[in-house]
Amino acid sequence: MPAHQTLSKIEQLVFSDPATAMRLCKPLLDSARAEHDVETLVRAATLLSQIEDQLGERNEGSLLLAEALACCQMYGLRHLEPAVQERQGRDNYTGGDYRTALQHWSQCVRLCGTEARHAPTLTLALIGLGHVCGAYGALEQAILCHRAADRQLASSDNIYLIAKVKISLGWDLHAAGCVDEAARILLEALTLCKAKRFDHFQAELLLRLASIELDRGHLDAAEQMLEECLSLVALTPSHWCEANALGRLAEIRHRHGRADLAIGMIQRALHIAEVDGMRHVEAQLLAELIRYADAGGHAVLAEAQQARLKALNNTLDQSIGSGETPDLSQLRDLLAKYP
């Protein structure tokens, strides 16, 4: 099968069957490298990073993205560089390196400009910048980034991007205290995904809506959504969703006075986060585990996890509030291009 056909096939399988996409992508990378087919190498590396993200893995993707970026710059593949920069931003963000993620996503936006062909990549980068702002507590700027991303989709029917923007915007609004508007936007996205039979984001949307129900004190509704979320990730793997859903279920167990069950569930979530290198998620879960251990009278466990959390926070690169907040003022000029 010609390389361009294999790439198209992989793109179709990323969300529905990422394991098969991975099996197709690795041989394509090898053949592209052997044949000095630089463009195919860059495209395949970008896709492999996305596949790993979907599977909740962090293996070859980071190194391949660095190689792909070097190829873009060495061979003048300017049309491919924005997608590589975007994936590098997401890879660094997942690993807890928010400052470097900010740099890659900002560069991606600059490279995209207002070229129509880069609109999907631009949308992803704007979403990413909003995530960085949110991570540093700059909620107003996060909302601005995600509204700018939403405007890029005015005439789009890309269900993946539409749902991704709604999830991000809805969660920003929730964090900013606009709970009713957040719930409405997230429910719109869930309804859209179900209507289009797009399973990929349904688990995350259920997780987000369950978190809102938790805030409202509706434990039964939240638990039902979280159980449905975990059922979906068995079909469309997302370790990020799985770890966070287990964390929210642990919160429900804790509120029911079942500290031991909460501890067991949060430890399962921690294992997933640790194996996948989701360090910021791991830190959040550790803080919750310490709270549950204290509540359950497990002083030794709580003390041990305090030391673990301290060590983790010491290694995080400007993440989870550690270090100074980077200068986010540069984003004003970037966003000014997308009124």
N, C-alpha and C positions, 0 to 999 in steps of 0.2 A: 504494500500500500504506500503510495507517495506520502512524503512527509506532511504536506499541507492537509491531506485527508486524515492522517493520524492525529494531527493537532486538532482538527475539527471534532473528531470522534472523542478525544480526551475532554475537550470543552463541554461536550454534551453529557459526559459521565461524571463530572466533578462533584455534583450534588447528589445525583441519583445513585451512583455506584463508584464512590471514590477509590475503593480497593482495586477495581478493574482499571480505572483511570491511571492509578499508580503503576500497575503492571504494564500498561502500554507506554507510559511516559519514560520509564527508566531505559528501556532498549532504544527508544528514540533519541534520548540524550547521548547514549553511547555511540550510536551510528552518526549522529550529527557531529560529535567531537572527532570521530575517526575520519569523516569525510570533509572536515573543516567547513561544515555548513553552519556558519556563525549565526545567521538569522534564526534557523530552526533551534539551535542551541539556546539562544536567548528566550525564544518563545516557550520552549519546553521547560526551561529552568523556572520561568515565571509561573507556568502552570503547575509544576511540581510543588512550588511553594504554596500555592493555593490548595492543592490536594492535601498536603501535610496539615495545613490549617484546618481543613475540613475534617480530617481524621484525628486531629488533636495531637499531632506528632511534631517533633522538632528535630529532624535528623540531618539530611543533606541540604535542605532548602536554603539555610543561611549561607553556606559556602557557595552554593550554586548561584545565588543571587549576586554575591560579590563578583563571581566570575562573569555573570551576565552583564553587570554594570560596567566592568572593565572592557568587555567586548563592545558594548554600545559606544563607549567613549573612544576606544581605539579604532573602531571601524566606521565611526560616524553614523551609527544607527539611531539617529535622533528620534525617529518615529516609534522606536521600541523602548527608549529609556524611561518615559513617564511611567509605564506599567511596572518596570523594574523598581523604580524609586518608590512607587506606591506599595509594592509587595515588601520592600525593605522596611518601610514605615510600619506596616502591620506586623512584620516579624519582630522588630524591635519593641513595639508596643506590647505584644504578647509576652515577650521576655522581661517586661518591666522596665525597659530602658526608654522612658518617655522623652527624654531630651533628644536622643538620636532619632527617635520616631518623628519628632517635630521637625527636625532638619530634613529628613527624607520626604515627608509629606509636603513641606513648604516648597522644596525644590521641584517636586512633582507638579504642584500647582503652577509654578513659574513656567515649567516646560510645556504644560498643556495649553496655557494661554486661553484663547477663546476658539481654538480649532475644534470644529464639530466632531472630527474623528476621535478626539480625546475626551469627549464629554463623559463617557462612562468612567474612565480612569480619573478624571477630574472630580467627579462625584464621590468616588471612593476616597480620594485624598482629602476632600473637604470634610467628609464624615470622620476620617481619621484625625484631622486637626481638631474637630469638635470633641473627639474622645480625649485627646491630650488636654484640652482646656478643662473638660469635666474632671479629669484625674487630678488637676491642680486646683479644683474648686472654682474655676472661672466660669460659672454657669451661664452668665449672660453672653460671654463670647462663644461658649459651646453652642448655645441656641442659635446665635448668628451664623455660625459655620454650618449648622445642620439645616437652617432655613435656606442658606445659599445653595447647599447641596440639593435640597428639594426643588429649588427653582430650575436646576439643570434638567429636571425630569418632566417639565411642563408638557412636552409632547411625546414622552417615552412610554412604551408599554413593557419595559424591562422589569418584570416582577421582582427579581432579585434586588435591584437597586431601589425600587419603590419601597419594598418592605424594609430594607436595611436602613433607609433614611427615616422611615416612620418609627422604627424601633429606637433609633438614636435620638430623634427629636422628642419622642414620647418620654424617653427615660430622662432626658435633660429637664423637661417640664415637670416631671415627677420630683426630681431632685430639687427643683426650684420652688416646689410647693404648689404647683398648678396641677393637682392630682386629677381632677375631673377631666380636664383637657387631655392630660396624659393618657388616662384610661380610654378616652374616646379614640384617640389616634392609634393606640396600640390595638384596640378592638377592631378598628377599621382594617388595619394591616392583617390581623388574624383572619378576618372574614374574607379578605381578598386572597390570601394564601390558600384558604380552604376552597374557595370558589375556583381558583386556577389549579388546584391540586398540586400546589408547590409546597412540599413538606419541609423544605430546608429550614425555614425560619419559624415554623409553627412552634417548635419546642422552646425557642428563645422567647417568643411572644407570650407563651403560656407562663414561662418563668417570670417575665416582667409583670404580667397581670397578676400572678400569684403574689408577687412582692407587694403590689398595691393592696391586694386583699388582706395581706398580713398587716400592713400599716393600718388598715381600717378595722382590724380585729376580727375579720371574717375567716377564722381558722379552717373551717370545714371547706369553704369554697377554695381557699388557697391550697389546701392539701389535695383536693380533687384535681386542680390544675397542675400541680407538681407531679402527681402520679401519671397524668396524661403526658406531661413533658418527658418523663423518664421512659415511658413506653415508646415515644417517638424517637428518642435518641438511640434506641435499639435498632431502629430502621434506618435512620439518617444520622450516623455517629457525629456527636459533638461533645468532646470531653469537657469543654468549657461549660456548656449547658448542664452536663451531667454533674460536674463538681458543684456548681452553684445551686442546682436543684436539690441535691443532697444536703447542701448547707442550709437551704431554706426549710427543708423538711426537718432537719435537726432543730431549727428554731421552733418549729411547731411542737416537736416532742418536748423541748425545754419548757415551753409555755404550758404544756400539759403536766408539768412536774415530773417528767421522765428523763432525768438528767443522764442516766446511764445509756438509755437509747440514743439520746442526743449526742453523747460522746462517741458512741460506736459509729453513728452515721457521719459525723463530722470527720472522723478518722478515715473513713472510706473516701470521702471527698478530698481530704488532704493528700491521700496517696495518689489520686488521679492528678491533682495539681502539681505535686512534686515530680512525678514521672514525666509529665508533659512540659515541665519548665515554666509553668504559669506562676511566676513568683509573686506577682501582686495578688493573685487569687489565693495563693498559699498563705500569704501574710494575713489576709482578711480572715481566712478560715482558722488560722492559728489563734487569732485574737478571740474568735468565738469559742474555740475549744477551751481556752483558758477560762473564759467566763462560765462555761458549763461545768468545768472541773471544779472551779471555786464553789459554784452553787451546789454541786453534788458532794462536797466534802472531800474531794480528791486533791489534797494540798500538794502531795508529791508530784502528781501529774501536772498540776497547774504550774508548779515551780520549774519543772523540766521544760515545759512548753514556753515559759517566759524566756528562758535562756535561748531556746531555738528561735523564737520570734526576734529577739534582739540580734542574734547572729545573722538572721535572714535580712533584717532591715539594714544591717551594716553593709551587706553585699549588694543591695538593690541600687541601681544607677538612677538617682534622682527620681525614685518611685515611692508611692505610698506616703507622700508628704516628706520624704527624707531629702535633705538638701534644699537649696533655695529654688523658688519658683523661677523658671526661665522667663525671659522677656517675651511676652506674648503680644506686645504692641505691634510687632511686625505684621501680624495677621490683619490689621486694619487695611494696610495697603494691598495685601493680597485679595481680601474680600471686596475691596472697592471696584475691582474689575468685574464683579458678578452681582450687580444690583438687582 
